[in-house]
């Protein structure tokens, strides 16, 4: 078993088991750690695929969606001003009231935004949900097709049927074999084997590199990475440093997926216990193993590569570190 370890005082205190699959656009597994056939949910790592119908159905052009707004549809944002403005702009362009959002309420991920809300005596709203950009995009898709806005988040609504079609399309997994659940924000989420999920990122990236419709999604993520995450976020900083070499997307419960468009490779990471602190360290190690991050990049991303463990006095008392090396991918 491969682990991300938590070390305190020189003693390994905890271990997070990690599974990694790297595939090419043909669906071939070219490198792996752990169980590449393990079935798991994309969770929010599916958002680039869920954004694509806005491009292919002409909705983005019809509404004049900006790269910021497309990146936000792919994002799990911090709830900062630019994120809220982006989600509201998508809704306004589609002529949809903010009250139509069906994502739940949660405290904004950004500590400063959460603190400001509390100081003002305000409760979080649906627009603060980290998935509000995705939900705004789904509502815009429904409105453009004349589908009902009510219930857009539910499994049998045409919006979610379309999302399932995208998962089948890019993974190559037969429709009956795609497992479903309900995501944290209320929409349908999809589960496939890790190798198929990795292949979906490889195919999406390869299509983007060839100039097909996914190019607009990937370009938005590359050029507007702040909208994908926000201040202090690993995904944002990784894409800022890698430029067009890689696009990455976090999913809940210890998932990270991404693609290397020019190389036609995709990868997915699953931390078995769902630990967020482990998946970011694993992401840096995987990208290092794939040759995407240099030693200088890894040093600059050290807060994610080896995040410190702090106590209530803010003393550094330990470190989280990946202990594995990704096998070199087989030639494609």
C-alpha positions in Angstrom: 0.0 0.0 0.0 1.2 3.5 -0.8 0.8 6.3 1.7 0.8 10.0 2.5 2.2 10.1 6.0 1.7 12.5 8.9 4.9 12.8 10.9 5.1 14.4 14.4 8.3 14.5 16.4 9.9 12.0 14.0 7.2 9.5 14.5 4.7 8.5 11.8 1.4 9.3 13.5 -1.0 8.7 10.7 -1.1 7.3 7.2 -3.5 8.0 4.3 -3.6 5.2 1.7 -3.4 6.5 -1.9 -4.5 5.2 -5.3 -3.3 6.8 -8.5 -4.1 6.0 -12.2 -2.5 7.5 -15.2 -3.9 6.7 -18.6 -3.5 7.8 -22.2 -6.3 8.9 -24.6 -6.8 5.3 -25.8 -7.8 4.3 -22.3 -4.6 2.4 -21.7 -3.2 2.4 -18.1 0.4 3.7 -18.4 1.3 4.1 -14.7 -0.5 3.4 -11.4 -0.2 3.1 -7.7 -2.6 1.0 -5.6 -5.8 -0.1 -7.2 -6.4 1.5 -10.6 -9.7 -0.4 -10.9 -11.2 1.1 -7.8 -14.6 2.6 -8.4 -15.0 6.1 -7.0 -17.0 9.3 -7.6 -15.6 12.2 -9.6 -17.3 14.6 -7.2 -16.3 18.1 -8.3 -13.5 16.8 -10.5 -16.2 16.3 -13.0 -16.8 20.1 -13.5 -14.8 20.6 -16.7 -16.9 17.9 -18.3 -20.1 19.4 -16.9 -19.1 22.8 -18.4 -18.5 21.5 -21.9 -22.3 21.5 -22.9 -22.3 25.3 -22.5 -19.7 25.4 -25.3 -21.0 22.7 -27.6 -24.7 23.8 -27.4 -23.8 27.4 -28.2 -24.9 28.7 -24.8 -21.6 30.4 -24.0 -21.6 32.3 -27.3 -25.2 33.2 -27.1 -24.9 34.6 -23.6 -21.4 36.0 -24.1 -19.9 34.1 -21.2 -16.3 35.2 -20.4 -13.3 33.1 -19.7 -13.7 34.1 -16.0 -17.3 32.8 -16.1 -16.4 29.5 -17.8 -13.6 28.9 -15.4 -16.0 29.5 -12.5 -18.3 26.9 -13.9 -15.4 24.5 -13.5 -14.5 25.8 -10.1 -15.0 24.9 -6.4 -14.5 28.5 -5.3 -13.6 30.2 -2.1 -16.6 32.5 -2.1 -14.6 35.7 -2.8 -16.0 38.8 -4.4 -14.9 37.8 -7.9 -16.5 34.4 -7.6 -19.9 35.7 -6.4 -19.9 38.4 -9.1 -19.1 35.7 -11.7 -22.0 33.4 -10.6 -24.4 36.4 -10.5 -23.3 37.5 -14.0 -24.0 34.1 -15.5 -27.5 34.1 -14.0 -28.1 37.7 -15.1 -27.0 36.9 -18.7 -29.4 33.9 -18.7 -32.3 36.0 -17.2 -32.5 33.8 -14.1 -33.1 34.9 -10.6 -30.5 33.9 -7.9 -33.3 32.2 -6.0 -33.4 29.5 -8.6 -30.1 28.1 -7.3 -30.5 24.8 -5.6 -27.1 24.3 -4.1 -27.2 24.4 -0.3 -25.9 26.9 2.1 -22.4 26.7 3.7 -19.9 29.0 5.2 -17.6 30.4 2.4 -14.3 28.5 2.1 -12.4 31.7 2.3 -11.7 32.5 6.0 -11.6 36.2 5.4 -15.0 36.1 3.6 -16.5 33.9 6.3 -15.2 36.3 9.0 -16.6 39.4 7.2 -20.0 37.7 6.9 -20.1 36.9 10.6 -18.9 40.4 11.6 -21.7 41.9 9.5 -24.3 39.6 11.1 -25.1 38.0 7.8 -25.8 34.3 7.0 -24.2 32.6 4.0 -26.4 32.4 0.9 -26.6 29.9 -1.9 -24.3 32.1 -4.0 -21.5 31.5 -1.4 -21.7 27.7 -2.1 -18.4 26.7 -3.7 -20.4 25.1 -6.5 -22.6 28.1 -7.3 -20.7 28.7 -10.6 -21.5 25.1 -11.8 -25.1 25.5 -10.7 -25.4 28.9 -12.5 -24.0 27.2 -15.7 -26.5 24.3 -15.4 -29.4 26.7 -15.0 -28.2 28.6 -18.0 -28.1 25.4 -20.0 -31.6 24.5 -18.9 -32.9 27.9 -19.9 -31.2 27.8 -23.3 -32.9 24.5 -24.1 -36.3 25.5 -22.8 -36.0 22.9 -20.1 -37.7 23.5 -16.7 -35.5 25.3 -14.2 -37.2 23.5 -11.3 -35.5 20.3 -10.4 -32.4 20.9 -12.7 -30.2 19.3 -10.0 -32.1 16.0 -9.9 -31.0 12.8 -11.6 -33.7 12.5 -14.3 -33.8 16.2 -15.3 -32.5 16.8 -18.8 -29.6 18.7 -17.4 -28.4 15.8 -15.3 -29.1 13.4 -18.2 -26.8 15.5 -20.3 -24.1 15.4 -17.6 -24.3 11.6 -17.5 -23.9 11.5 -21.3 -20.7 13.5 -21.0 -19.3 11.0 -18.4 -20.2 8.1 -20.7 -18.7 9.9 -23.7 -15.3 10.7 -22.1 -14.8 7.6 -20.0 -16.0 5.1 -22.5 -17.8 3.3 -19.6 -21.2 1.9 -20.8 -24.1 3.9 -19.4 -25.5 1.1 -17.2 -22.1 0.7 -15.5 -21.9 4.3 -14.4 -22.9 4.5 -10.7 -24.6 7.6 -9.4 -25.1 9.3 -6.1 -26.0 12.8 -4.8 -23.1 15.3 -4.5 -22.5 17.7 -1.6 -24.2 20.5 -3.6 -27.3 18.4 -4.5 -26.6 17.5 -8.1 -26.0 14.0 -9.4 -22.5 12.7 -9.1 -20.9 9.9 -11.1 -18.6 7.0 -10.2 -16.4 4.9 -12.6 -13.1 3.0 -12.2 -10.1 5.2 -11.6 -8.5 4.1 -14.9 -11.6 5.2 -16.8 -11.6 8.5 -15.0 -8.0 9.1 -15.8 -8.7 8.2 -19.5 -11.5 10.8 -19.5 -9.1 13.5 -18.5 -6.6 12.3 -21.1 -9.2 12.4 -23.9 -10.5 15.7 -22.8 -7.0 17.2 -22.8 -6.1 15.7 -26.1 -9.3 17.1 -27.7 -8.4 20.5 -26.2 -4.9 20.2 -27.7 -6.4 19.4 -31.1 -8.5 22.6 -30.9 -11.9 20.9 -30.3 -14.6 22.4 -28.0 -12.8 21.3 -24.8 -10.0 23.8 -25.7 -12.2 26.7 -24.5 -12.8 25.0 -21.1 -9.1 24.1 -20.6 -8.0 27.5 -21.8 -10.3 29.2 -19.3 -8.9 27.1 -16.5 -5.3 27.8 -17.5 -5.8 31.6 -18.0 -8.2 32.2 -15.1 -7.1 29.8 -12.4 -8.2 32.1 -9.6 -11.8 31.4 -10.7 -11.3 27.7 -10.4 -10.2 27.9 -6.7 -9.1 31.2 -5.3 -6.7 32.7 -2.8 -4.3 30.1 -1.3 -5.8 27.2 -3.3 -3.6 24.4 -4.5 -5.4 24.1 -7.9 -5.0 27.8 -8.6 -1.3 27.9 -7.8 -0.5 24.7 -9.6 -2.1 25.9 -12.8 -0.4 29.3 -12.5 2.9 27.6 -12.4 2.3 25.0 -15.1 0.7 27.3 -17.6 -0.8 25.2 -20.4 1.1 22.0 -19.4 -1.6 20.7 -17.1 -5.1 21.4 -15.9 -6.2 20.1 -12.5 -9.4 19.8 -10.6 -10.1 19.0 -7.0 -13.0 16.7 -5.9 -14.4 16.1 -2.5 -13.4 13.0 -0.5 -9.8 13.0 -1.5 -10.1 13.1 -5.3 -7.9 15.1 -7.7 -8.0 14.7 -11.5 -6.2 16.4 -14.4 -4.8 16.2 -17.8 -1.6 17.0 -19.7 -3.1 18.1 -23.1 0.1 18.1 -25.2 1.1 14.6 -24.0 -2.4 13.1 -24.2 -2.2 11.9 -20.6 -4.7 12.0 -17.8 -4.5 11.1 -14.1 -6.7 10.7 -11.1 -5.8 10.4 -7.4 -8.0 8.9 -4.7 -7.1 9.1 -1.1 -8.9 6.2 0.5 -10.0 7.9 3.6 -11.0 11.1 1.8 -8.3 13.2 3.5 -7.9 16.7 1.9 -4.6 17.2 3.6 -3.3 14.1 1.9 -4.6 14.6 -1.7 -2.8 17.9 -2.2 0.6 16.4 -1.2 -0.2 13.5 -3.5 -1.0 15.8 -6.4 2.3 17.6 -6.1 4.2 14.2 -6.0 2.2 12.9 -9.0 2.9 16.0 -11.1 6.5 15.9 -10.1 6.6 12.2 -11.3 5.0 13.1 -14.6 7.7 15.8 -15.2 5.2 18.7 -15.0 6.7 20.3 -11.9 10.4 21.1 -11.6 12.3 21.0 -8.3 11.9 24.8 -8.3 8.1 24.5 -8.8 7.9 21.9 -6.0 9.9 24.2 -3.6 7.5 27.1 -4.5 4.5 24.8 -3.8 6.0 23.5 -0.6 3.0 24.4 1.5 1.1 21.8 -0.5 3.9 19.4 -1.2 4.7 19.1 2.5 2.1 21.0 4.5 3.1 21.7 8.1 1.1 20.4 11.0 0.4 23.2 13.5 -0.9 23.2 17.0 -3.3 25.8 18.6 -0.2 28.0 19.4 0.5 28.0 15.7 3.8 26.1 16.3 4.9 23.8 13.5 4.8 20.4 15.2 4.9 18.0 12.2 4.5 17.6 8.5 2.3 15.8 5.9 4.4 14.2 3.2 3.9 11.8 0.3 6.2 8.7 0.6 5.6 7.3 -2.9 7.2 7.7 -6.3 5.0 7.4 -9.4 6.4 4.8 -11.8 7.5 6.4 -15.1 4.6 6.2 -17.6 4.9 3.7 -20.3 5.5 5.2 -23.8 2.3 6.1 -25.6 
